Structures are given as structure tokens and as C-alpha cells.
Amino acid sequence: MLTGERYRESLRDGRVVILDGRRVDDVTKAPELAGAIDWVADTYDRYVSTPSGAHPMYDIPASVGDLRRRIEVLLDCDMTASLSAAVLALASSRSPLSAADTRYGERIDVFIEECRRNDWRVAEAITDAKGDRMLPPSKQHDPDAYLRVVERRPEGIVVRGCKMHITAAPLVHEIVVLPTKQMKRGEEDYAVAFAVPANTPGLTTVAVTTAPRQRDERDFPVSRHHAVPDGTLLFDDVFVPNERVFLAGEVEHSSTLAHALGTWERTSSIAGSAREADLLVGLAQLVAESNGIERVPHIRDKIAELIIYATMVRAGVEAALNAAYGEGDDLRPDELFTNVTKCFASMHYHSMLRNLQDIAGGLVLTAPSHADLDDEEIGDQLRRYLQASPSMSGTDRLRIFHAVRDLTADALGGWHMVAKIMSGGGMYAQKMVARNHFDMAAARRSAAQAIGLDLPTRP
Ligand SMILES: Cc1cc2nc3c(=O)[nH]c(=O)nc-3n(C[C@H](O)[C@H](O)[C@H](O)COP(=O)(O)OP(=O)(O)OC[C@H]3O[C@@H](n4cnc5c(N)ncnc54)[C@H](O)[C@@H]3O)c2cc1C
């Protein structure tokens, strides 16, 4: 297994990364990526002596207990751990893909074993550029709007296109590419799944990050450690050897992978949301105390709403795990509970931020910096006026406000606001799954019975 230092070395592999319009020759030297790399390296160091010889993020859950352990591991690790959802999606899809071509299943097994043995981190690359949203891949004005196979050779395939919004792309070893949705007949070239190393020729990662830039890190207590880089991946005629091709043309299986990724990705997401929600509750309580208003009825009411949100999200996670279905390699959290919880967390997140910011007040945006407090002439005055109650110093109160701004009203806060809505395919995708899995027939029946109606036939 890799140590943090060996992880850093492994990133110096000639990968092509562009950040803010400049080529980054060595990602470990880019200050904008330093916090995120430190975060991943710290996970490596903490898990280097795992008894099984592989990071537990790659353990394929076979029981509800395993699912619970997976969640605990994800929450204990950096942002790349949840991306192992891509590997679990491959494992869950192994049987159906093997039915199409036994070599797909064998290659999946080999790839998963390599991820474990080499202690790799992977990115999940599913979202295409997509062009005109109302047109299918084969009818787009630009045929590469969805990533596709442009050449088939005896030893592999050549792919072209773009995958967007790919979390942690500049920091991982392997990019797992999956088709974004169900492809139809005539769209065989778009039904493609594979894995390539991050430094593979023809692949360029255009990176963005929520890391604080050239500012005092004390003012960014969350994002200085937990910044999230994302990437736009340009595949400019990338060759993929057969050993790494998991699907290449069988349109009927394109949604198998997208579906499996959706479940695993949304499970990680709701577990993260439950923890974030607890953090919002804690911050709301702290900031209320720092302002001396924690007993005011409307403040207590807003904190109660935050508690209800946090508890409902946690209950949804519990329900999804307890109602897991399938067996062996294909045990999955319950899809209805997972998707409904994901959608619920997304729908109400912004109102919860509103509660927190309303409790906190304008200092969320206008708090002086820690450097201002260091100033010999005005530091004491600032500390004096920042103090609101005898039980908390002005400096501690300032730290709370910077945390609220960093998490809810600055670059990382903006990332969370958009990611909460769009990640895992957006609320529309979760509502579709909810409709598909909800027992509508039973609901109709009981409604009809309740009002004494002969069950009307469906149109
Ligand atoms: C911070 C962040 C991290 C992400 N990480 C990853 C990642 O690691 N890997 C990955 O693959 N993806 C990732 N995503 C992508 C995420 O899954 C997508 O944002 C999501 O699938 C929506 O795609 P889009 O952004 O292109 O928006 P669009 O698909 O353009 O959606 C925008 C709106 O248009 C609606 N819409 C779109 N098409 C139609 C249609 N045909 N009919 C009706 N309405 C339509 C949608 O419902 C939505 O309301 C990430 C996104 C974010 C914001």
C-alpha cells in the first residue's frame, strides 16, 4: 500500500493538467491543489497498514454490516474514497456485462484487483458535454458531444469526447469512464465503458478548485483542508487497450453501469449529507451562543428545523442500508430510500443554509480577517468589539463566523450549494428513480379503498 509520500510521487507521472490557463507540470507543486493533495496523502498514511493489504474502500459489501463499515470508512477518508463508487458500479455490473461478453467480466475483475493491489484512487467520469440537451447522442450537431468510439482496432479502441465536472480528476490514478445514460440502437459507439490512467496520451484535465487562493488560511478553516478540485476531461483520440474496455457497443447494457453508479454514488452522497447536516446544526448552535441569542424562540425554532433536516437525512441513510437487497457482489442499498433521501437533502439544503445565515447575521460576510486581529494598532480594538458575551472571546467568535462563511457563503460554500443539487445526476434523476420504485399500485388501491371507490382501471 502507498504512503502519503509515495502517493505524491505517483502523481508525478507526466499527466497533462491545465489550471487557470497554465500547464501544471507537477500537480504536487501547484499551491492551489496542495490542500487537497495533503488531504488524500493523509488518508494514505492513516490506512497504510490495513491488515487485508488493501484499502477498505475497495471491499465489496456483502452484508448490511459491510455497508455500514463502508460508510464509516468513506466519512473517515478524503473525497477520493467516495469515488470508489465507480469500482463498486463495475463490480455490481459484472454479471450482466459478462452475459454480453465474458471478457468484460474478466477485465473488470482484473481492474478491481489492480486498484486494490496498487492502492490507486479513481475518478468516476460519466457526465458528457451533452450538447443540446433535447437531442440524443447520435443526433447532436457535434457527434463528439457524447464521448464515443471513433476507431476499433484489433488491440483496442480509440475514443474522443469530453467528460465534465469530474471530481478529483487531477488527483487520481485512473479514470473510470461510463456511458451517461441508456443508448439506443444506432448509438453503439456511445455505449462505451473503460478505464485509462490519468497520464494516458491524448487525455487533458482542465482543473478547477475551491481552494482558498493567496489568502490567509486561518480565514478558511474548512476549505484549507477540504478543498475539492474538479476537472473537465478532454479525450483527444485516446487509445484504450482491450484489457481495459468493459463495454464497447452493447447498447442494451449502457444503462446498467449508469444505474449502478447512481446507487453507489448517491449512497456516498447521502452519508456525506448526513454528516454535513450535523455540522450545520452545530455551527448554528455555536453561532447563536456566540451572539447570545440561543434562547430566543425564533432562533430555537430555526435550530429545530436544522435538527429535523439532519435527523431525516440520517434516517434516510439508515433506511437505505437496512433495506439493502441482492447478495454477494451485487448487494446494494435500497434504491427508493437512497434516491428519496438524496433528493430530500438537495431540496432543503438551501433553506437550511438560510436558517444558519439568518441566525449568524452579516458578520458572515464582513468579518475582519485573522491578519487584522494580528495588527498591533487595531487588533485589540477588533477583539473587543467582536466579543459579544463574556463566555466567548472575540477571536473565537471570529473563527466561528469564518467557518460559516467558508462552508456556506464562499467558494467551497458555493460548490456545496450547486453540488448538492446537481451531483449524482440532479434531482430530476432521483425523482425518476423514486417514481419507478414507489409502489404506486398499492397506493392507488389503498386510496380507492379508503374512499369506497371501485378501483378505476388505468388509462
Ligand atoms: C460539483 C459537482 C461535482 C460533480 N462530480 C461529478 C463526477 O465526479 N463525475 C461525473 O460524472 N459527474 C459529476 N458531476 C456531474 C453531475 O452529475 C451533473 O451535473 C448532473 O448529471 C447534471 O448534468 P449537467 O451539469 O450537464 O446539467 P444538465 O444536464 O444540463 O441539467 C441542467 C437542468 O436541465 C434539465 N435537463 C437536462 N436535460 C433535459 C432534458 N432532456 N429534458 C428536460 N430537462 C432536462 C435537468 O433536469 C436540470 O434541471 C458533478 C457535478 C457537480 C456540480
Ligand as a Chemical Component Dictionary entry (heavy atoms), coordinates in Angstrom:
data_LIG
# 
_chem_comp.id                   LIG 
_chem_comp.type                 NON-POLYMER 
_chem_comp.pdbx_formal_charge   0 
_chem_comp.three_letter_code    LIG 
# 
loop_
_chem_comp_atom.comp_id 
_chem_comp_atom.atom_id 
_chem_comp_atom.alt_atom_id 
_chem_comp_atom.type_symbol 
_chem_comp_atom.charge 
_chem_comp_atom.model_Cartn_x 
_chem_comp_atom.model_Cartn_y 
_chem_comp_atom.model_Cartn_z 
_chem_comp_atom.pdbx_ordinal 
LIG C1  C1  C 0 -19.642 19.828 -8.020  1  
LIG C2  C2  C 0 -20.029 18.742 -8.960  2  
LIG C3  C3  C 0 -19.316 17.553 -8.959  3  
LIG C4  C4  C 0 -19.644 16.553 -9.881  4  
LIG N1  N1  N 0 -18.898 15.398 -9.908  5  
LIG C5  C5  C 0 -19.097 14.526 -10.925 6  
LIG C6  C6  C 0 -18.216 13.400 -11.080 7  
LIG O1  O1  O 0 -17.297 13.179 -10.281 8  
LIG N2  N2  N 0 -18.413 12.588 -12.135 9  
LIG C7  C7  C 0 -19.403 12.798 -13.040 10 
LIG O2  O2  O 0 -19.517 12.043 -13.988 11 
LIG N3  N3  N 0 -20.265 13.841 -12.902 12 
LIG C8  C8  C 0 -20.119 14.702 -11.872 13 
LIG N4  N4  N 0 -20.971 15.766 -11.720 14 
LIG C9  C9  C 0 -21.984 15.954 -12.737 15 
LIG C10 C10 C 0 -23.388 15.843 -12.258 16 
LIG O3  O3  O 0 -23.774 14.520 -12.110 17 
LIG C11 C11 C 0 -24.151 16.613 -13.338 18 
LIG O4  O4  O 0 -24.007 17.975 -13.023 19 
LIG C12 C12 C 0 -25.541 16.256 -13.490 20 
LIG O5  O5  O 0 -25.635 14.980 -14.017 21 
LIG C13 C13 C 0 -26.267 17.236 -14.412 22 
LIG O6  O6  O 0 -25.598 17.422 -15.630 23 
LIG P1  P1  P 0 -25.284 18.891 -16.156 24 
LIG O7  O7  O 0 -24.499 19.620 -15.133 25 
LIG O8  O8  O 0 -24.695 18.782 -17.507 26 
LIG O9  O9  O 0 -26.674 19.634 -16.231 27 
LIG P2  P2  P 0 -27.844 19.435 -17.277 28 
LIG O10 O10 O 0 -27.958 18.001 -17.661 29 
LIG O11 O11 O 0 -27.680 20.416 -18.359 30 
LIG O12 O12 O 0 -29.102 19.787 -16.394 31 
LIG C14 C14 C 0 -29.497 21.127 -16.112 32 
LIG C15 C15 C 0 -31.032 21.148 -15.994 33 
LIG O13 O13 O 0 -31.612 20.800 -17.237 34 
LIG C16 C16 C 0 -32.528 19.703 -17.064 35 
LIG N5  N5  N 0 -32.455 18.884 -18.276 36 
LIG C17 C17 C 0 -31.348 18.418 -18.887 37 
LIG N6  N6  N 0 -31.686 17.683 -19.968 38 
LIG C18 C18 C 0 -33.014 17.683 -20.046 39 
LIG C19 C19 C 0 -33.965 17.097 -20.934 40 
LIG N7  N7  N 0 -33.594 16.371 -21.987 41 
LIG N8  N8  N 0 -35.270 17.289 -20.693 42 
LIG C20 C20 C 0 -35.683 18.025 -19.635 43 
LIG N9  N9  N 0 -34.826 18.611 -18.757 44 
LIG C21 C21 C 0 -33.518 18.448 -18.951 45 
LIG C22 C22 C 0 -32.015 18.974 -15.823 46 
LIG O14 O14 O 0 -33.040 18.186 -15.189 47 
LIG C23 C23 C 0 -31.551 20.127 -14.968 48 
LIG O15 O15 O 0 -32.650 20.675 -14.288 49 
LIG C24 C24 C 0 -20.707 16.746 -10.788 50 
LIG C25 C25 C 0 -21.434 17.938 -10.752 51 
LIG C26 C26 C 0 -21.118 18.929 -9.861  52 
LIG C27 C27 C 0 -21.903 20.203 -9.890  53 
# 
loop_
_chem_comp_bond.comp_id 
_chem_comp_bond.atom_id_1 
_chem_comp_bond.atom_id_2 
_chem_comp_bond.value_order 
_chem_comp_bond.pdbx_ordinal 
LIG C1  C2  SING 1  
LIG C2  C3  SING 2  
LIG C2  C26 DOUB 3  
LIG C3  C4  DOUB 4  
LIG C4  N1  SING 5  
LIG C4  C24 SING 6  
LIG N1  C5  DOUB 7  
LIG C5  C6  SING 8  
LIG C5  C8  SING 9  
LIG C6  O1  DOUB 10 
LIG C6  N2  SING 11 
LIG N2  C7  SING 12 
LIG C7  O2  DOUB 13 
LIG C7  N3  SING 14 
LIG N3  C8  DOUB 15 
LIG C8  N4  SING 16 
LIG N4  C9  SING 17 
LIG N4  C24 SING 18 
LIG C9  C10 SING 19 
LIG C10 O3  SING 20 
LIG C10 C11 SING 21 
LIG C11 O4  SING 22 
LIG C11 C12 SING 23 
LIG C12 O5  SING 24 
LIG C12 C13 SING 25 
LIG C13 O6  SING 26 
LIG O6  P1  SING 27 
LIG P1  O7  DOUB 28 
LIG P1  O8  SING 29 
LIG P1  O9  SING 30 
LIG O9  P2  SING 31 
LIG P2  O10 DOUB 32 
LIG P2  O11 SING 33 
LIG P2  O12 SING 34 
LIG O12 C14 SING 35 
LIG C14 C15 SING 36 
LIG C15 O13 SING 37 
LIG C15 C23 SING 38 
LIG O13 C16 SING 39 
LIG C16 N5  SING 40 
LIG C16 C22 SING 41 
LIG N5  C17 SING 42 
LIG N5  C21 SING 43 
LIG C17 N6  DOUB 44 
LIG N6  C18 SING 45 
LIG C18 C19 SING 46 
LIG C18 C21 DOUB 47 
LIG C19 N7  SING 48 
LIG C19 N8  DOUB 49 
LIG N8  C20 SING 50 
LIG C20 N9  DOUB 51 
LIG N9  C21 SING 52 
LIG C22 O14 SING 53 
LIG C22 C23 SING 54 
LIG C23 O15 SING 55 
LIG C24 C25 DOUB 56 
LIG C25 C26 SING 57 
LIG C26 C27 SING 58 
# 
